[in-house]
Amino acid sequence: MPSLTEELENEIAKRRTFAIISHPDAGKTTLTEKLLLYGGAIHLAGSIKSRKTQRHAVSDWMEIEKQRGISVTSSVLQFDYDGCRINILDTPGHQDFSEDTYRTLMAVDSAVMVIDVAKGVEAQTKKLFKVCKQRGIPIFTFVNKLDHYGKLPLDLMDELENVLGIRSYPMNWPIGTDGQYLGVYDRSEKKVKLFAEDTTHGQTARIADIYDLDDPKVLERIGQDTLHSLQEDLALLDEAGETFDFSRVAAGDLTPMYFGSAMTNFGVQDFLEGYIRLAPKPMPRISTRGEIAPADSHFSAFVFKIQANMNPAHRDRLAFIRICSGKFERNMTVWHERTDKLIKLSQPQQFLAQDRQIIDTAYPGDIVGLFDPGVFGIGDTICSPEQKFKYADFPVFPPEKFARVSARDTMKRKQFVKGIEQLTQEGAIQLFKQSGAGAESYIVGTVGTLQFDVLEYRLKNEYNVDIELVMQPYEVARWLAYESGEPVTPASLKGVERGMFVLDRKDNPVLLVSNEWALGWITDNNPSLLLRPVPFDNKAV
Ligand code: G4P
């Protein structure tokens, strides 16, 4: 019998927990499906999702997602490959993404950035990349849709450097001409991998024939011109390119880059295997007790997401925890930091492709869904009663969309307040009160407008409240303070009428304005005012 420490070290070494980040349509869903296909978690990749046939991804739990054919909430998928346990945390793919997306990135150890070969770096990729970079998460790049015409690999490398400020190290290199690639050259194995024709429309794993570069078969199959340009490209990469240094990957300065096509399974397996080899296992995390090592024998985890009503058949709320240290065991009792209470963790659930399963044990890096009777909030720490600490607070992400929200039927005020409070606690919305206004309405702030649809839908379906929602013409929120420490009041602010003065949940003053220009005016005319895009303590409000 291995000791607990040996068991933990063994399990931790196997874990790879990551999120896929991309702009909508780059192929995140398709790549996820194909990773599951290679992982053997499903038989037919297409069974997870095909928009055309109106079937839906496993992550499309909520009705609203189905209606729109998009993924609103993040999901978690787990599978085994080559002795490793892979946890993929899905991030919403719609352009109106939410704080959920950002928070998911708090729970991963690395990220895979999918880029459409024809489109290069797009708006949402940039935003998500920035969050990963700030958190110092290693980023792996998968350049997708290589079966199509697109930008040239060297141009894409330049684009990554110029737009995102990250250098790239191609792990493989496409062989052939744009749009008609025949295979890839694997730079670490120093092998040519030529793919057989895909006759199954990407429904089965694709077989590659593997050769040394100087094997006469290579010349025979790809021709003199292609071989020559491949040799030239490889020489250029070796001479002028980056050297591979994992410490730079870990620091977010260098990204291992893979070329492939998720749809036709071109390069997907190479990517998966390369990723497993290089990606970091769960690492220590900072707490009020200092760094907590994953192999610490005491259990600890934090809540990074709360999801209500995932399955209409079970009307429930799940709190998703990321295990950071120790061994999770069903029915264990843990200490809940925020309420200073002991909680028994019964009915833990894990996700394997389409099924939810009750699980008995889990290890650092794993994500577990806990039945939540309403005690958990985003960022909460749970840990062993013997240790009692708290993980670093989740940052608040600046809201960019605002609406005044009230119940249409004033008789339903109580349910309305309850629902709004609940959704705030879950972290779906940020709540503000207009200074001096009555309690009938709130100002709700979100990161994307889609969250207002979710708010409306959930208040109606879970609290039976119809709401009135009036969008406000503001896009910028600034938390306010005076250098002197004097309280900031509407009367003390010059130009307050150019925006809206509100209070956050902790009664901190916040000014909402329409744009950066209006903000500039406020700054110029209130010289001793300090303005921040997040609360001064940057803790959840
Ligand atoms: P997303 O989750 O990032 O939003 O993208 P998704 O995987 O849904 O892919 C967006 C579209 O791009 C889909 O086409 C998908 O089939 C296609 N796609 C994904 N990977 C590749 C690839 O390697 N090559 C090519 N040529 N296309 C790819 P769709 O027509 O919008 O939907 P569907 O009916 O195929 O599901």
Residues whose N, C-alpha, C, O or C-beta is under 5 A from the ligand:
A	BS01	G4P	H23 P24 D25 A26 G27 K28 T29 T30 L31 K49 S50 R51 K52 G93 N144 K145 L146 D147 H148 S261 A262 M263 T264
